[in-house]
Amino acid sequence: MLINKSEKYRLPTREEMLSYNPKRGDFEWSVNSEGLIEIKVQKFKSKTGNSLCKLIKKDPYFTAKFDIVGSIVWKNCDGKKKVGDILKILQKELPNEKNIDQRLFLFIQQLRNLNYILY
């Protein structure tokens, strides 16, 4: 049976997205002085890339810095809360943000595509 390429890579529906339980990957992370999340991410997965960093004396990690929305999302990606729960938290904490649901959905998808979270 052939799978239609557009079906294989379709975006989740709103209802599907709201039902996901995102869980943070195993990353070292911290809260900076402004209360925002910073996560430490390895630049390369391969031994070659890591060896190259060592050879040229470069840090094999970079720091991903999140804004307020991303920070709230990251803190709540505990594998217990659904995306719908996180949306309610965002709406409560940032009542004046426009299109917060769309921002959340896009951010969750980006985190998943980068393998920062699982669901």
DSSP file (Angstrom, degrees, kcal/mol; ACC not computed):
  #  RESIDUE AA STRUCTURE BP1 BP2  ACC     N-H-->O    O-->H-N    N-H-->O    O-->H-N    TCO  KAPPA ALPHA  PHI   PSI    X-CA   Y-CA   Z-CA
    1    1 A M              0   0    0      0, 0.0     2,-0.3     0, 0.0     0, 0.0   0.000 360.0 360.0 360.0 129.4    0.0    0.0    0.0
    2    2 A L        -     0   0    0      1,-0.0     2,-0.5     0, 0.0     0, 0.0  -0.692 360.0-139.2 -89.0 139.9    1.4    3.4   -1.0
    3    3 A I        -     0   0    0     -2,-0.3     2,-0.3     4,-0.0     3,-0.0  -0.866  21.6-118.1-100.3 129.2    1.1    6.3    1.4
    4    4 A N    >>  -     0   0    0     -2,-0.5     4,-2.2     1,-0.2     3,-0.8  -0.486  20.6-135.9 -63.2 126.2    0.2    9.6    0.0
    5    5 A K  H 3> S+     0   0    0      1,-0.3     4,-1.7    -2,-0.3    -1,-0.2   0.863 103.7  54.4 -55.8 -39.5    3.2   11.9    0.8
    6    6 A S  H 34 S+     0   0    0      1,-0.2    -1,-0.3     2,-0.2    -2,-0.1   0.841 110.2  47.1 -67.0 -31.3    0.9   14.8    1.8
    7    7 A E  H X4 S+     0   0    0     -3,-0.8     3,-1.1     1,-0.2    -2,-0.2   0.881 108.1  55.6 -74.0 -38.2   -0.9   12.5    4.3
    8    8 A K  H 3< S+     0   0    0     -4,-2.2    -2,-0.2     1,-0.3    -1,-0.2   0.864 118.7  32.5 -61.4 -36.9    2.4   11.2    5.7
    9    9 A Y  T 3< S+     0   0    0     -4,-1.7    -1,-0.3    -5,-0.2    -2,-0.2   0.059  87.0 139.6-110.7  24.0    3.6   14.7    6.5
   10   10 A R    <   -     0   0    0     -3,-1.1    -3,-0.1     1,-0.1     3,-0.1  -0.330  56.0-111.0 -69.7 150.6    0.3   16.4    7.4
   11   11 A L        -     0   0    0      1,-0.1    -1,-0.1    -2,-0.0    -2,-0.0  -0.505  39.6-100.9 -75.6 149.1    0.2   18.8   10.3
   12   12 A P        -     0   0    0      0, 0.0    -1,-0.1     0, 0.0     2,-0.0  -0.353  37.6-110.0 -68.3 152.2   -1.9   17.7   13.3
   13   13 A T     >  -     0   0    0      1,-0.1     4,-2.7    -3,-0.1     5,-0.2  -0.294  32.3-103.6 -71.9 167.2   -5.3   19.0   13.7
   14   14 A R  H  > S+     0   0    0      1,-0.2     4,-2.5     2,-0.2     5,-0.2   0.915 123.9  49.9 -57.9 -44.2   -6.0   21.5   16.5
   15   15 A E  H  > S+     0   0    0      2,-0.2     4,-1.1     1,-0.2    -1,-0.2   0.901 111.1  48.7 -64.3 -41.9   -7.7   18.7   18.6
   16   16 A E  H >> S+     0   0    0      1,-0.2     4,-0.7     2,-0.2     3,-0.6   0.939 112.0  49.1 -62.1 -46.2   -4.8   16.4   18.0
   17   17 A M  H >< S+     0   0    0     -4,-2.7     3,-1.1     1,-0.2    66,-0.4   0.914 108.5  52.9 -60.2 -44.4   -2.3   19.0   19.0
   18   18 A L  H 3< S+     0   0    0     -4,-2.5    66,-2.2     1,-0.2    67,-0.3   0.749 107.3  53.8 -64.1 -23.6   -4.2   19.9   22.2
   19   19 A S  H << S+     0   0    0     -4,-1.1    -1,-0.2    -3,-0.6    -2,-0.2   0.572  83.3 109.4 -89.8  -9.5   -4.2   16.2   23.3
   20   20 A Y    <<  -     0   0    0     -3,-1.1    63,-2.1    -4,-0.7    64,-0.2  -0.345  59.0-147.2 -68.0 147.4   -0.4   15.7   23.1
   21   21 A N        -     0   0    0     98,-0.4    61,-0.2    61,-0.2     2,-0.1  -0.828  20.3-157.0-112.8  88.0    1.6   15.3   26.3
   22   22 A P        -     0   0    0      0, 0.0    57,-2.2     0, 0.0     2,-0.4  -0.428   7.9-166.9 -71.9 139.4    5.0   16.9   25.5
   23   23 A K  E     -AB  78 118A   0     95,-2.8    95,-2.2    55,-0.2    55,-0.2  -0.993  23.0-115.7-128.4 129.6    8.0   15.8   27.5
   24   24 A R  E     - B   0 117A   0     53,-2.3    93,-0.3    -2,-0.4    92,-0.1  -0.247  30.0-121.7 -58.3 144.4   11.3   17.5   27.6
   25   25 A G        -     0   0    0     91,-3.2     2,-1.9     1,-0.1    -1,-0.1  -0.223  44.6 -77.9 -75.0 177.4   14.3   15.7   26.3
   26   26 A D  S    S+     0   0    0     -2,-0.0     2,-0.4     2,-0.0    -1,-0.1  -0.557  79.1 143.1 -83.3  80.0   17.3   15.0   28.5
   27   27 A F        -     0   0    0     -2,-1.9     2,-0.5    89,-0.1    14,-0.1  -0.906  55.4-118.1-120.1 146.2   18.9   18.4   28.3
   28   28 A E  E     +C   40   0B   0     12,-0.6    12,-3.1    -2,-0.4     2,-0.3  -0.725  48.0 168.8 -77.4 128.1   20.7   20.5   30.8
   29   29 A W  E     -C   39   0B   0     -2,-0.5     2,-0.3    10,-0.2    10,-0.2  -0.969  15.6-179.1-144.0 158.9   18.7   23.7   31.3
   30   30 A S  E     -C   38   0B   0      8,-2.4     8,-2.5    -2,-0.3     2,-0.5  -0.938  30.3-111.8-149.5 168.4   18.5   26.6   33.7
   31   31 A V  E     -C   37   0B   0     -2,-0.3     6,-0.2     6,-0.2    -2,-0.0  -0.938  35.5-143.2-107.3 124.5   16.6   29.8   34.4
   32   32 A N    >   -     0   0    0      4,-3.2     3,-2.1    -2,-0.5     6,-0.0  -0.119  35.6 -86.3 -80.3-177.5   18.6   33.0   33.8
   33   33 A S  T 3  S+     0   0    0      1,-0.3    -1,-0.1     2,-0.1    -2,-0.0   0.707 128.9  55.2 -64.4 -20.2   18.4   36.2   35.8
   34   34 A E  T 3  S-     0   0    0      2,-0.1    -1,-0.3     0, 0.0     3,-0.1   0.416 120.4-107.7 -91.4   1.4   15.5   37.4   33.7
   35   35 A G  S <  S+     0   0    0     -3,-2.1     2,-0.3     1,-0.3    -2,-0.1   0.620  77.3 132.5  84.0  13.2   13.5   34.3   34.5
   36   36 A L        -     0   0    0      1,-0.0    -4,-3.2    35,-0.0    -1,-0.3  -0.713  58.1-109.0-102.0 151.7   13.9   32.9   31.0
   37   37 A I  E     -C   31   0B   0     30,-0.4    29,-2.7    -2,-0.3     2,-0.4  -0.526  28.3-174.9 -80.6 139.7   14.9   29.3   30.1
   38   38 A E  E     -CD  30  65B   0     -8,-2.5    -8,-2.4    -2,-0.2     2,-0.4  -0.996   7.5-165.4-130.9 127.5   18.3   28.5   28.6
   39   39 A I  E     -CD  29  64B   0     25,-2.6    25,-2.9    -2,-0.4     2,-0.6  -0.908  18.1-131.0-117.2 146.1   19.1   25.0   27.4
   40   40 A K  E     -CD  28  63B   0    -12,-3.1   -12,-0.6    -2,-0.4     2,-0.4  -0.825  29.2-173.1 -95.4 121.1   22.4   23.5   26.6
   41   41 A V  E     - D   0  62B   0     21,-3.0    21,-2.7    -2,-0.6     2,-0.2  -0.954  25.3-121.0-122.8 132.3   22.3   21.6   23.2
   42   42 A Q  E     - D   0  61B   0     -2,-0.4    19,-0.3    19,-0.2     3,-0.0  -0.523  16.4-147.0 -70.2 132.6   25.1   19.5   21.7
   43   43 A K  S    S+     0   0    0     17,-3.4     2,-0.4    -2,-0.2    -1,-0.1   0.881  79.0  29.3 -68.4 -39.7   26.1   20.9   18.3
   44   44 A F        -     0   0    0     16,-0.5    -1,-0.1     1,-0.1    -2,-0.0  -0.933  52.1-162.1-127.1 145.7   26.9   17.5   16.8
   45   45 A K  S    S+     0   0    0     -2,-0.4     2,-0.1    -3,-0.0    -1,-0.1   0.681  73.5  82.3 -91.5 -23.5   25.6   14.0   17.3
   46   46 A S  S  > S-     0   0    0      1,-0.1     4,-1.8     4,-0.0     5,-0.1  -0.443  80.2-128.9 -86.1 155.7   28.6   12.3   15.6
   47   47 A K  H  > S+     0   0    0      1,-0.2     4,-2.7     2,-0.2     5,-0.2   0.846 109.7  59.4 -65.7 -34.4   32.0   11.6   17.1
   48   48 A T  H  > S+     0   0    0      2,-0.2     4,-2.4     1,-0.2    -1,-0.2   0.934 105.8  46.3 -61.5 -47.3   33.6   13.3   14.1
   49   49 A G  H  > S+     0   0    0      1,-0.2     4,-2.1     2,-0.2    -1,-0.2   0.915 114.4  47.4 -62.5 -43.6   31.9   16.6   14.9
   50   50 A N  H  X S+     0   0    0     -4,-1.8     4,-2.1     2,-0.2    -1,-0.2   0.886 111.5  50.9 -66.0 -38.3   32.7   16.4   18.6
   51   51 A S  H  X S+     0   0    0     -4,-2.7     4,-2.7     2,-0.2    -2,-0.2   0.896 108.4  52.9 -64.4 -39.5   36.3   15.5   17.7
   52   52 A L  H  X S+     0   0    0     -4,-2.4     4,-2.5     2,-0.2    -2,-0.2   0.921 107.8  50.5 -62.1 -44.3   36.5   18.5   15.4
   53   53 A C  H  <>S+     0   0    0     -4,-2.1     5,-3.0     1,-0.2     4,-0.3   0.918 112.2  47.6 -59.1 -43.3   35.3   20.8   18.2
   54   54 A K  H ><5S+     0   0    0     -4,-2.1     3,-0.9     3,-0.2    -2,-0.2   0.918 110.8  52.1 -62.9 -43.6   37.9   19.4   20.5
   55   55 A L  H 3<5S+     0   0    0     -4,-2.7    -2,-0.2     1,-0.2    -1,-0.2   0.902 116.6  37.4 -61.3 -44.3   40.6   19.8   17.8
   56   56 A I  T 3<5S-     0   0    0     -4,-2.5    -1,-0.2    -5,-0.1    -2,-0.2   0.305 113.5-117.7 -93.8   9.8   39.8   23.5   17.2
   57   57 A K  T < 5 +     0   0    0     -3,-0.9     2,-0.3    -4,-0.3    -3,-0.2   0.893  63.9 144.3  57.0  46.6   39.1   24.1   20.9
   58   58 A K      < -     0   0    0     -5,-3.0    -1,-0.2    -6,-0.2    -2,-0.1  -0.876  58.7-101.1-112.4 148.4   35.4   25.1   20.4
   59   59 A D        -     0   0    0     -2,-0.3    -5,-0.0     1,-0.1   -16,-0.0  -0.493  22.8-145.4 -65.3 128.4   32.6   24.3   22.8
   60   60 A P  S    S+     0   0    0      0, 0.0   -17,-3.4     0, 0.0   -16,-0.5   0.398  79.2  66.8 -77.7   6.1   30.7   21.3   21.5
   61   61 A Y  E     -D   42   0B   0    -19,-0.3     2,-0.3   -18,-0.1   -19,-0.2  -0.881  61.9-162.4-123.0 154.9   27.5   22.9   22.9
   62   62 A F  E     -D   41   0B   0    -21,-2.7   -21,-3.0    -2,-0.3     2,-0.6  -0.913  23.4-119.7-127.3 162.6   25.4   25.9   22.2
   63   63 A T  E     -D   40   0B   0     -2,-0.3     2,-0.6   -23,-0.2   -23,-0.2  -0.905  16.0-154.4-107.0 121.7   22.8   27.6   24.4
   64   64 A A  E     -D   39   0B   0    -25,-2.9   -25,-2.6    -2,-0.6     2,-0.5  -0.848  14.1-158.0 -92.5 122.5   19.3   27.9   23.1
   65   65 A K  E     -D   38   0B   0     -2,-0.6     2,-0.3   -27,-0.2   -27,-0.2  -0.894   5.1-154.1-108.3 127.2   17.6   30.9   24.8
   66   66 A F        -     0   0    0    -29,-2.7     2,-0.1    -2,-0.5   -29,-0.0  -0.667   9.1-130.5-100.0 152.0   13.8   31.1   25.0
   67   67 A D     >  -     0   0    0     -2,-0.3     4,-2.6   -31,-0.1   -30,-0.4  -0.153  47.7 -80.7 -82.0-172.2   11.5   34.1   25.3
   68   68 A I  H  > S+     0   0    0      2,-0.2     4,-2.2     1,-0.2     5,-0.2   0.899 131.6  47.6 -62.8 -41.9    8.8   34.3   27.9
   69   69 A V  H  > S+     0   0    0      1,-0.2     4,-2.5     2,-0.2    -1,-0.2   0.957 114.5  46.1 -63.7 -49.8    6.3   32.1   25.9
   70   70 A G  H  > S+     0   0    0      1,-0.2     4,-3.0     2,-0.2    -2,-0.2   0.868 111.2  53.3 -60.5 -37.4    9.0   29.5   25.2
   71   71 A S  H  X S+     0   0    0     -4,-2.6     4,-2.3     2,-0.2    -1,-0.2   0.916 109.8  46.5 -65.7 -43.7   10.1   29.5   28.8
   72   72 A I  H  X S+     0   0    0     -4,-2.2     4,-1.2     2,-0.2    -2,-0.2   0.925 114.8  48.1 -63.5 -43.8    6.6   28.9   30.1
   73   73 A V  H >X S+     0   0    0     -4,-2.5     3,-0.7    -5,-0.2     4,-0.6   0.956 111.6  49.1 -61.2 -51.1    6.1   26.1   27.5
   74   74 A W  H >< S+     0   0    0     -4,-3.0     3,-1.2     1,-0.3    -2,-0.2   0.907 108.7  52.5 -57.4 -45.5    9.4   24.4   28.4
   75   75 A K  H 3< S+     0   0    0     -4,-2.3    -1,-0.3     1,-0.3    -2,-0.2   0.812 112.9  46.0 -60.6 -29.4    8.8   24.5   32.1
   76   76 A N  H << S+     0   0    0     -4,-1.2     2,-1.9    -3,-0.7     5,-0.4   0.418  80.8  98.7 -97.8   0.4    5.4   22.8   31.5
   77   77 A C    <<  +     0   0    0     -3,-1.2   -53,-2.3    -4,-0.6    -1,-0.1  -0.511  43.2 134.0 -84.4  70.1    6.6   20.1   29.1
   78   78 A D  B    S-A   23   0A   0     -2,-1.9   -55,-0.2   -55,-0.2    -1,-0.2   0.369  76.3-110.5-103.0   1.9    6.7   17.5   31.9
   79   79 A G  S    S+     0   0    0    -57,-2.2   -56,-0.2     2,-0.3    -2,-0.1   0.358 108.4  74.2  83.6  -6.8    5.0   14.7   30.1
   80   80 A K  S    S+     0   0    0    -58,-0.2     2,-0.3    -4,-0.2    -3,-0.1   0.773  81.0  69.8-104.0 -40.3    2.0   15.1   32.4
   81   81 A K  S    S-     0   0    0     -5,-0.4    -2,-0.3   -59,-0.2     2,-0.2  -0.590  75.8-134.7 -83.6 141.4    0.3   18.2   31.1
   82   82 A K     >  -     0   0    0     -2,-0.3     4,-2.0   -61,-0.2     3,-0.5  -0.488  28.8-107.1 -83.7 162.6   -1.4   18.2   27.7
   83   83 A V  H  > S+     0   0    0    -63,-2.1     4,-2.5   -66,-0.4   -65,-0.2   0.870 123.0  59.6 -57.8 -35.8   -0.8   21.0   25.2
   84   84 A G  H  > S+     0   0    0    -66,-2.2     4,-1.8   -64,-0.2    -1,-0.2   0.880 104.5  48.9 -59.7 -38.6   -4.3   22.1   26.0
   85   85 A D  H  > S+     0   0    0     -3,-0.5     4,-2.0   -67,-0.3    -1,-0.2   0.906 110.7  50.2 -66.2 -42.1   -3.3   22.5   29.7
   86   86 A I  H  X S+     0   0    0     -4,-2.0     4,-2.6     1,-0.2    -2,-0.2   0.882 107.1  55.1 -64.6 -38.2   -0.2   24.5   28.6
   87   87 A L  H  X S+     0   0    0     -4,-2.5     4,-2.6     1,-0.2    -1,-0.2   0.918 106.9  50.1 -60.4 -43.5   -2.4   26.7   26.5
   88   88 A K  H  X S+     0   0    0     -4,-1.8     4,-1.9     2,-0.2    -1,-0.2   0.897 110.1  50.7 -62.2 -40.1   -4.6   27.6   29.5
   89   89 A I  H  X S+     0   0    0     -4,-2.0     4,-2.8     2,-0.2     5,-0.3   0.929 111.4  48.0 -62.5 -45.9   -1.5   28.4   31.5
   90   90 A L  H  X S+     0   0    0     -4,-2.6     4,-2.8     1,-0.2    -2,-0.2   0.919 110.7  50.9 -61.0 -44.3   -0.2   30.7   28.7
   91   91 A Q  H  < S+     0   0    0     -4,-2.6    -1,-0.2     1,-0.2    -2,-0.2   0.855 114.1  45.1 -63.6 -34.3   -3.6   32.4   28.4
   92   92 A K  H  < S+     0   0    0     -4,-1.9    -2,-0.2    -5,-0.2    -1,-0.2   0.920 119.9  38.8 -73.7 -44.7   -3.7   33.0   32.2
   93   93 A E  H  < S+     0   0    0     -4,-2.8    -2,-0.2     1,-0.2    -3,-0.2   0.775 129.1  30.6 -79.5 -26.3   -0.1   34.3   32.5
   94   94 A L    ><  +     0   0    0     -4,-2.8     3,-1.6    -5,-0.3    -1,-0.2  -0.535  68.4 162.0-130.0  65.9    0.0   36.3   29.2
   95   95 A P  T 3  S+     0   0    0      0, 0.0    -1,-0.1     0, 0.0    -2,-0.1   0.717  74.0  52.1 -63.9 -21.9   -3.6   37.5   28.8
   96   96 A N  T 3  S+     0   0    0      2,-0.1     2,-0.3     0, 0.0    -5,-0.1   0.464  79.8 115.0 -95.2  -0.6   -2.7   40.2   26.3
   97   97 A E    X   -     0   0    0     -3,-1.6     3,-0.6    -7,-0.2     2,-0.3  -0.521  61.6-136.1 -72.0 132.0   -0.7   38.0   23.9
   98   98 A K  T 3  S+     0   0    0     -2,-0.3     5,-0.1     1,-0.2    -2,-0.1  -0.629  79.1   3.9 -87.0 146.9   -2.3   37.7   20.5
   99   99 A N  T 3> S+     0   0    0     -2,-0.3     4,-2.3     1,-0.1    -1,-0.2   0.811  75.9 158.5  52.1  37.6   -2.6   34.4   18.7
  100  100 A I  H <>  +     0   0    0     -3,-0.6     4,-2.4     1,-0.2     5,-0.2   0.838  68.3  56.0 -62.7 -32.8   -1.1   32.6   21.7
  101  101 A D  H  > S+     0   0    0      2,-0.2     4,-2.6     1,-0.2    -1,-0.2   0.932 109.2  45.3 -65.2 -44.2   -2.6   29.3   20.6
  102  102 A Q  H  > S+     0   0    0      2,-0.2     4,-2.4     1,-0.2     5,-0.2   0.893 112.7  51.2 -66.5 -39.0   -0.9   29.4   17.1
  103  103 A R  H  X S+     0   0    0     -4,-2.3     4,-2.4     2,-0.2    -1,-0.2   0.917 111.5  48.7 -62.0 -42.7    2.4   30.5   18.7
  104  104 A L  H  X S+     0   0    0     -4,-2.4     4,-3.0    -5,-0.2     5,-0.2   0.947 111.3  48.6 -61.9 -49.3    2.2   27.6   21.1
  105  105 A F  H  X S+     0   0    0     -4,-2.6     4,-2.2     1,-0.2    -2,-0.2   0.914 113.8  46.3 -60.5 -44.0    1.4   25.1   18.3
  106  106 A L  H  X S+     0   0    0     -4,-2.4     4,-2.3     2,-0.2    -1,-0.2   0.910 113.7  48.6 -64.8 -41.6    4.3   26.3   16.1
  107  107 A F  H  X S+     0   0    0     -4,-2.4     4,-2.9    -5,-0.2    -2,-0.2   0.922 110.4  50.6 -65.5 -43.9    6.7   26.3   19.0
  108  108 A I  H  X S+     0   0    0     -4,-3.0     4,-2.3     1,-0.2    -1,-0.2   0.916 111.5  49.0 -59.5 -43.2    5.7   22.8   20.1
  109  109 A Q  H  X S+     0   0    0     -4,-2.2     4,-2.8    -5,-0.2    -1,-0.2   0.898 111.2  49.6 -64.5 -39.7    6.2   21.6   16.5
  110  110 A Q  H  X S+     0   0    0     -4,-2.3     4,-1.9     2,-0.2    -2,-0.2   0.932 110.3  50.0 -64.3 -45.1    9.6   23.2   16.3
  111  111 A L  H  <>S+     0   0    0     -4,-2.9     5,-2.9     1,-0.2     6,-1.0   0.904 113.2  47.0 -59.2 -40.9   10.7   21.7   19.6
  112  112 A R  H ><5S+     0   0    0     -4,-2.3     3,-1.5     3,-0.2    -2,-0.2   0.924 110.1  51.9 -66.8 -44.7    9.6   18.3   18.4
  113  113 A N  H 3<5S+     0   0    0     -4,-2.8    -1,-0.2     1,-0.3    -2,-0.2   0.823 111.4  47.8 -62.2 -30.6   11.3   18.7   15.0
  114  114 A L  T 3<5S-     0   0    0     -4,-1.9    -1,-0.3    -5,-0.2    -2,-0.2   0.422 114.1-120.1 -87.8   0.7   14.5   19.6   16.8
  115  115 A N  T < 5S+     0   0    0     -3,-1.5    -3,-0.2    -4,-0.2    -2,-0.1   0.801  78.0 126.5  62.0  31.2   14.1   16.5   19.1
  116  116 A Y  S   <S+     0   0    0     -5,-2.9   -91,-3.2    -6,-0.2     2,-0.3   0.739  76.6  22.3 -84.2 -26.7   14.0   18.8   22.2
  117  117 A I  E     -B   24   0A   0     -6,-1.0     2,-0.3   -93,-0.3   -93,-0.2  -0.908  68.3-149.0-134.0 163.2   10.7   17.2   23.3
  118  118 A L  E      B   23   0A   0    -95,-2.2   -95,-2.8    -2,-0.3   -39,-0.1  -0.930 360.0 360.0-124.6 152.9    8.8   14.0   22.6
  119  119 A Y              0   0    0     -2,-0.3   -98,-0.4   -97,-0.2    -1,-0.1   0.272 360.0 360.0-154.6 360.0    5.0   13.4   22.6
